[in-house]
Amino acid sequence: GALFALVCLAPPLAQAKEPQRIKLVFTGDVAMNWRGTSAHLKVFPAHKNPLRFFAPVFKAADLAVSNMEGVLMRRNPKYAEERLNLWAPWASGQVFKPAGIGLVSTANNHAFDGRDKGVLETLRHLRNTGVKVMGTGRTDAEARRPFLLRKGKACVAFIPATTKTNKGVRGRARVAYYPKARQDELRDLVRRTRASCAFVVVYIHWGTEKLHIPRTRIRRLARSLVDAGASLVVGHHPHVLQGVERYKHGVIAYSLGNWVFSNPTLPTLRTGLLWVELSRTATPRILQVELVPARSYRRDYTPKPTTPAQTRDLLRRMQAYCRPFGTQVVLRRGRLVFLAPGEIQPP
């Protein structure tokens, strides 16, 4: 009886506290050209913002990151050949902040579509909207400078990079450009950044357009970045989705495809947001990697949530794209979840 009383009066076991998390979300390529936007527009209309349908997802994250292709200028620079000209009127840069995107990379092959003047004007217009910008600048040091996110004891660094450029990098501006001959410099930057910030993300423009399986050289570069200290590598440029690889301590998302981009083929209209959750600790580790499914449409190239049938179709496709890496893909609560090889799917 006494023993029973002691057991009954003992305080309940303390519930394990859910660890605090850092939530990050990434888009693929965003190009604001060909939208019928007037060059004289001063305020971009909210009801036409192509990012509006996923604003709740962006705003639920600690940081949402996007790659903007092209240039924002008051006049069409008419520098790139017409089919590759991604110029958009300057007010188009106002779409990011209201939707909840806080960091925009301009490191891509279209950065110099308006010469060096276009690089600097684009930077000015984006910064005036209140977003942080990385990937271009007046000097190599400014263009390559990582963006740091600090949450408590956690530090997350975002390194912008592109392995491609359509035009010569010259004049008064630079882009975080790493052709094959300079990729050791990118690995060195990862090592130096990792020495002072425990979690390094490389957000990189690379690869071959329209391929769903990355070429061997891209896989080698990706793994070398993880070997150098990156914990997360997020790719864009191929215009289509590619697989996700769990390599050593890191995760590589080879291509997020298009997010807002006027490519009319069905493979380029299938897309999604990469959602990543980290432990909010002095040495953050990846807890969760998901794809929020989306589908763009030819009428206005605005991504919208998928139907159940489209989600199941995307699941089958991503399972095929991930098969070469041994990554399992399962559907959970409407999102595609990427599991490490051998990881058991929780019920």
Phi, psi and omega in degrees: 000316180296320180297317180299318180296319180297318181296317183292326183274349180296141180296148180296151178298139180295135177288137178295129181285138175293124181295144177293147184234153169254126184249124181239146175223140184232142172253164168277213189285136175239120175235125187262012179284172174057035180247009179070022181279131180290140177293343181265358182294135180254332179232122181285128185292131183300324184287353177249004181295118184289352179265358194296328185289342180246015178304320178299326178291313179301317185284343177281347181269158172289330175205131173250134187237137182222152174255119178258120179264141178102193183230148175253113183217159180288334178228149176296119182287341179048044182259313176284154175299150194305317184290343180251006184280108181258031174296139173225146177304148191302327182294344181297338179291352181280000184282336190286305187301311181298332180280346178106009177274127185254343184224126180240129174265139176243018179272098178198178187288348179260008184301327184258025178296345177237031183060192181293328178300319180294322177301310186288325178291320177299315177303315182296315182295319179295313181298326179294341178276347178103359177274156171276147183231140176222159172110339175221164180176187181282337182226165174302318183299317179292318182295323184271352188300127177291151171263133183252132173247124180244130177226106184060233179276353185274142174232127177239124181252138179245118181254121177275148179199150169220140175262004187226147169210138180280331185234160180298139178272101185209177179082216187269010185224159180222160175234154179285073190258125182231080173295173186308320183291345184243012184287341171298328179294324177292317178297320177297320178296320177300314181298315182295320180293319180296332180293336182242349181222121195288339181235119184244128174250131170253119182252105199229139178262114190199179169090186185248132183298142172071005177267132179271343178244118183296149178291162184302320183295327178289320178297320179295316179297315181301312181293326178293330177290322175293318177300327180282347177130356177290141176260340181214128176239123183238119185254158174206167179123321185295351179073355177228161178288145172232177187283174178242134181241135169264110182237118183051236182273357189248171175235135178240117171257106193292322176203131175267003177068204178275146168251302171232107187197136187272053168265121191272355184282153184300316179301329180278350178268344175280129186206188179178166177257137175273120180250123183231132177245133181243155171288139180271073184229172181299329174238088184297145174231155183285127180255331188204138176226123184223160170243124175273109187293146178210163178218131177263162183227149188296334186300315181219005178054041177256122180290140179227159177301147181280156170284164177305320180294319178294324178295315179295322178296317179295323177302312181299320181292315181293327175299320178292319181292331182271346184303319180299340182259358181073017181271128175278144176233124180232158179262126180216120179053040176081002179242153176271123184251132182259121182250146177292153177305131180085350179290135182272130179289123178293151181294000000 
